[in-house]
Amino acid sequence: MAVHSHEGVHMENFPKQFSDYINATIKPYIAGKGYDWEITVTDTQRDFWRSNGIAPPPWRSEAERAWAQDGRPSEWEEK
């Protein structure tokens, strides 16, 4: 069993593109071998996301780049 959770950024067509990619990736290993498979991706609203109690900065903001560069959440101020 594998679990994937996607939080934060919601993009048009992402669910279909991602599901198609996962199916294409795993299908050669399981299709035609008698296995059943199911894919479920949890796409949580950004409003519910917290890291160490801190809400994430806006997408593609300077604060978000700092989170990525530092590899950890940090306090940030809305500009």
Buried (B, 14 or more C-beta within 10 A) or exposed (E): EEEEEBBEEEEEEEEEEBEEEBEEEBEEEEEEEEEEEEEEEEBEEEEEEEEEEBBBBEEEBEBBEBBEEEEEBEEBEEE
